Amino acid sequence: MTFINEYIPKEDLEKFNFAELNKRIKKGGGTADDWTIDREADIWLRKFYTESDHTELDGGYTGISVWDYYWKGCLMIVEIKTLETGGGRGKHCWARRRLLSINIPHELESQRPQILKDLEIAFTAYKDGGVFSSSTSFSFALEI
């Protein structure tokens, strides 16, 4: 399994109908035009938005982000809360996040352990920013 971070090619924007996906209601901004993808495994991850609330401190960042997670033909929505991050530009970076929700269809429920394992691998490959990652190395922990 090899994930790469790249800008979403035009043909894939059309294939997965990102124009329609991007019309969904958001509680924030930052819809990405890049993804973390393993074409061979037919899995990709893309940040849909980072939640913000103007009534919150620190500019409204809540630490919650919502992701499109495509797993072998099925698009799922993943909600993540960032608990801790560390490191810096040109250094080792790390993140610890908690899975708040994932809408695994009933027919794939028996595959839950593999779906979550692949999700963690995709987030590890995403590093500290997908195509914008500046870390030399990265470690990731996903709390379920």
ABEGO torsion letter per residue (X at the ends): XBBBBBBBBAAAAAAAGAAAAAABBBAEBGBBABBBBBAAAGBBBBBABBBBBAABBGGGBAGBBBBBBBBGGBBBBBBBBBABBBEBBGBBBBBBBBBABBBBBAAAAAAAAAAAAAAAAAAAAAEAGEAABABABBBBBBBX
